Amino acid sequence: MHKISMPQDLVLIGGGHSHAIVLKMFAMKPLLGVRLTLISDVLYAPYSGMLPGHVAGFYGYDECHIDLRSLAEFAQCQIFIDRAIAIDFSKNCVICQNRPPVNFDLLSIDIGSTPATLSVPGAAEYAIAAKPVPEFLANWNQLINQRENYPEKPLRIAIVGGGAGGVELALNMQSRMAKEEGRRKKEEGRGKFGSGFCNGFSGWILKDRGKFKQDEGLEIHLFHSGVQLMSGHNQRVRRRLQKIIINRGIQLHLNEKVCAIEKIDKGTNSEFPTVYQICCESGLKVECDRIFWVTQASAAHWIAESGLATDSNGFMQVNDCLQSVSHPNVFAAGDIAAMVNYPRPKAGVFAVRQGKPLFENLQHFLLQKPLKPFAPQSQYLALIGTGNKSAIASRGNFMWESPLLWYWKDWIDRKFMQTFTNSTQK
């Protein structure tokens, strides 16, 4: 076990994938003299790889969330459940929303990103952003309960953003609603038809063979400002997913830039008096009951306001060692970090792979040893779930679609999560 010459305070802001790995590795390889502190606004950190499956109902809450308190205890790290809102570099302390400032000698930031909504009038007020995840899941669960309590009422869902996140969300939301509808019909038809008919019904509506029979009471709209979905993927992947979207009855609005969201009051006599209207630059207007926002990622404003060097989108600029280019005692990983020499899309796979090099460089900094450069891969394999326990693999010009891919992804994700549960239970 290494020991540093002077006691040092290492503060981690955010419980993202990289920091979860850092905590686990500090537990296995601690540094004497280092006081660890985690500041997180949540106790349970969502694992992005399993969230679409959670939306679809394939995973329970505990299966796709990391218990940060248990992980912090395993790493002998104190944890403050609070939100960081600023950094005071004159005093080397983190300013929190509720608790007193937290002093640091070395700081690491892994707070993710949120969809950019502020530029569209009404979006911040009326749309539900895909991140932060806890708020998104609370709204999604509320919508499921509403559907269960009022199954006869038509439900209109809009999703703004045609990247991988928006496409997966649309397909998995539809899958979950179909599953709930199948369960309800099974209960209703148990006396009339027996369980076999309804089980067949529930399974059949989830298949993507020929025409997709959508629940008549559910309407899903997917808005995208581009002429094709998923601009970061090859043509075969884009065409295939567009075909799946259309076959399943999801109404696709391509080349439609949303310019405003308006609230419409239907009057007190209506069972659900409030609906929302999506307005596009083309003049298209669509009424919806819920709007989910899954557009380009944006950064927390306090990063730039604290004086850290950022790129044009507000993400913290780091060098090849994941170290701030402006403040040597600050590191970052995950979505919030922008590697100056290796621009990459905001994807969970990069956050996971930054975990080990971030840990190594934090320890090297504390031990006053040379930092180790990290080069992320130029291409990565994306496994895109289609909501029916099948998936599409996308990497460069490669595409493959198969249920086997979903089960492979399921194995990978469960294995990743087990590294935390197995460690903290020892």
N, C-alpha and C positions, 0 to 999 in steps of 0.2 A: 504494500500500500504506500503510495507516494504521500509526502507531506510538504505543504508550502511553508515558506519562511515566516510569513505574516498572515494572520487571519484575514480572510477575504469574504465579502458578501456577493454571491452570484444570485441575481434576481432574474427569473424567467417570467416574461409577460405573455400570457396566453397558453392555452392547453392544446395547441394544435398537434398534428401528427409528429412533427420533428421534435417538439418538446416532450411528448410522451416517450419517445425513444430515448431522448437525452436523460430523462428521469430514470428510466429502466436501467440504462447503462451506468449512471452514477451510483445506483443501488448496487450494481455488481462490481463497480470499480470506483469506490469513493476516494476523495482527496481529503486527508486530514487537514483541518484548519479552514475548510470552505463551508460557509453557512449557505444553505440553499433555501430560496424562497420562490414560491410560485404564486403569481397573481392571475386569477382567472375569474371571469364573470359567471362561469358554470362549474358545477361539480362533476358533471358527466359530459365528456367531450365526444361529439359525434365523429364516427369514422366514415368519411365521404364515400368510400368504396361500397359500403353496404346500405347507404341511405336510399337509393332508388328501390332496392329490394325491400326496405322497411316500408316505404310508401306503398309498394304493391302488396304488402302483407306477408312477405316471405320470411321476414326477420322480426323478432320482438325488439323492444326498446333496449333491453340489456345486452342483446346480442351485438348491437352496432354502436354501443357507447362505451367509452373508456372511463372507469371510475378513477377520477383524478385524486380523490382523497386517499384511497387505498394505495395508489401509485406513489403519491407524495410520502405517505408513511413508510412505504417500502424503501424509498430513497432517503429517508430521514430529512425530509424537506418540509418546512412550514408552508402552509397554504392559506392565502387570503382570498376569500370569495368576494371579489370587487372588480370594478372596471377601471383600468388605467386610462387617464384622460390627458396626461401631459408628462413630459420629462423636464426637470429643472437641472440643467447641466452645471449651473453655477454652484449647486449644492450636491450634485450627483444623487438625485432622489427621484423616485417615480411618484407623480401626483395621482391619487386615486379619487374616485367619485365620492366615497363615503368615509374611508378610514384615513388616518394620518399618513403623511408621506413615508415611502419606503426607501431607505438608503441602499446604495449599491456601489460596489467597486467594479463589477463586470455585469453587463446587462445583455440579455438575449430576448428577441421579440419574435413571436410566432402567433399572430392574431388573425391570420387569414385575410379575407376580403369580403366585400358585400357588393351586390349588383348596383350599378349606377342608375339612380332613379331621379335625382334632384333636377336634372335638366328637362324633365317632362312634367308639365303642370299636372298636378293631381296624383302623380305616381307615388310620391312619398306618403301622401295622405290615404290613398285608397287601394293601392296595390300591396300585395303580400310578397316581400322579397324572399328569395330562396335562402338567403343568409341574412342575419344570424339564424342558424338551424333551429334552436329551441322555439323561437317565435313562429317560424315556418311550420314546424310540426304541431304546435298548439293550434294553429289555424286549420291545418289539414285534418287533425283529429276532430275538431269542431265541425268541419264540413262533413266528415263521415257520419258523425252522430246526427247531424241535421238530415242527412240523406236517409238514415235509418228511421228517424222519427217521422219524416214526411216523404215516404217513398213515392207517393203519387204526384208530388210536385216536381215539375221539370227543373233540372239543374243545369246551369250554363257556366262552364269554367273557361277562362281565357288564360293562356300562357304566352307571355311576351318574351321572345328570345328563341332563335332557332339553332343555337349551338347544341353541343352534346347534352348539356344540362337540361335545356328546354325540351329537347326531343325525348330524352329518357324520362323526364318528369311527365310529359303528356302520355306516353305509353304505359308507364307504371301507375299513374292515376287512373287511367281507363281500366287497367287490369284489376286494380283494387275495387273500383266501383262495380265492375262486372262480377267479381268474386262475392261482394256483399249482396248484389242482386241475386246471384245464384243461390246463396245461402238462404236468403229470404224466401225465394220461390220454392226451395227445397222444403222449408218449414211449412209453407202454405200448402204445398202439394203432397205432403207426406200421406195424408189420408186418401187423396184422390188417385195418385199414380204410383205411390211407393217411392223409395229413395233412388232407384236406378234411373228413372226418367230425369229427375232433377240433377243428379250428379252428372249425367250426360249433358244436360243443358248448361250447367256451370262450366264444365270443361270445354264444351263446344264453342262457347262465345269467346274463349280466350285464344282460340287457334287462329293462325293466319294462313288459311288455305282458301284461296278464292276470295269471295266477299266475306267481310267481317260483320257479323250481326251485332250491332251496337245496341245497348240498352236504350230503349226508345225515350226514356225520360232524361237521358244524359246527353249533353251537347258540349263538345270540347273544341275550342278554337286555338290554333297555334299561329302567332304572328311573328314574322321575321322580315327585317328590313332588306335582306339580300335576295338575290334572284334564286339562290339555292340554299338548302339547309346545310349546316355544319361545314363552314368554309375551310376549316383546318384539316379536312379529311379528303381522301381521294374520290374521284368521280363515281366509282363503283359503290362505295359506301354511301355517298350522298344520294345516289339514285335509288339504292335499295331501301334506305330508311324513308325516303320520300314516298316510295311505293307502299311501304308498310303503313305509314301514316294515313295515306289516302284510302287504302283497302280497309282500314279499321274504322273508317267513318269520321276521323278527326278532320275538322275543317281547317285547311291550310291556307294561310294568307301570306303569300310570298311577295317580296318587293313592296311591303306595306310598312311604312315608318310611322310608329305611334307618336302622335304629337301632343295628346292630352287625354286625361281620364276625367270624366265628369260623373258626379253623383246625381242620381235621378230619384226624386221622392215620388213614390207611387201612391201615397196617401195612407192614412191610418186604417182604412178599411181593408187594405191588402194584408194577406197573411205574412208576407215578407215585403215590408214597405220600401226597402232600399235596394236599388240595383245600380249598376255602374255602366257607363258607356265609354267604350274605347273609340277614340277619334284618330283617324290616320290622315296623313298629309294628302292622300289621294281623294279624300272626301268620304271614304268608307267609315261607317259608324256601326258598331256592334254592341248590343246590350248583353251584359253578363252579370252573374251573381257573385262570382269571385274572380279576381285577377291575380295571377302569380307572375312575378317579375324575375326573369332569369337571363339578364343581359350581361354585357361586358362588365368585368370586375372593377371595383374602385377601392381606394385605400382610405383608412381612417385619417381624418384631417389632422389629428394631433401629431402624427408622425412628422409631417413637414413643419407644422407650427412650432414644434419643439426645437427645430434647427437642424434636424438630420437631413443629409443630402438625399433628394428623391428624384425620380424620373418625372417626365411630363404628366404622368397619371397619379403622382403622389406616392408611388411605392418606394420603399427605402432601398437605395443603391448600395450593393455590397460587392466586394471583390471576390476573387476565386476562392478565398478562405471563408466566405460568408460573413466577412467583417465589414462594418460600415466604412464607406470611403471617406467620411468626414469625421467620424468619432471612433478611434481605435478600440475603445472599451465597450463598444456596442456591436452585437452580432444579430443576424436575423435569418430566418428560413421560412419556407412555405410561401403562400400567396403574397404575403406582405413584402417579401424580398424580391428585388430585381437585380439579378446578376449582370453586372455591366458588360462582361465579356461573353456571356452566354444567355442571351434573351430566350426565354421559354414561355409557352402558354401556362396559364394558371391551372394546374392539374395536381390532384392529390399524389400521383405517382412521384412527382419531383419532391414534394414535402417529405414523403416516406424515405426517399433515398438520400435526402439531406440530413436525416437524423444522426447517422453515425459520424459523418465528417463534422457536423456542428458540435457534437459531443467531444470529439477529438481535439478540435481547435479551441473550445472553451477550456479544456484541461491544459492544453499546451500554453495558452495565454496565461493561465494561473501559475503554471510551472515555469514561466518565462522561457519556453522552448519555441523553436521556429514553428510557424503555422504550416499546415499542409493544404496545398491547393486541391480543389475539387472541381472536376469537369463533368457536368451532367451529360447524359446521352443526347445526341442530336435528334434521334427519333425514339419514340416509345410505343409500346403496344397498348392500344386502347381496346378495352372490352366493353362494348355498349349493350346493355341489357334491353331487350325488346318487350319486357313486361309479361312474357309467357314462359319463363324459364328457358329461354333461348338467348343467344347473344351473337353479336357481330364483332369479329376481330378486325382492327384497322391499324396498319402500320405502313407508312409510306404509300406505295402503290398496291400493297397487299390487302385482300379482304377475304374473310371466311365467315360463314354463318352456320351455326350448329347449336343444338341443345347441349352438346358436350362442352362447348365453351362456357356456357352458364355454370355448369357443374364444376368446371375447372376453376373459374373465377370464384365460385362459392367456396371451394377448398382453399384457395389462396387467401381469401378474406378471413375465413374462420381461423386459419393457421396464424395470420397476423394478429388477430384479436386474442387468440389463446396465449400468445407470448406475454401479454399483460396479465391476464387472469391467472395463468399458471405461476407467474413470478410473484404476484402479490399474495397468493394463497400459500406460499411456502413458509 
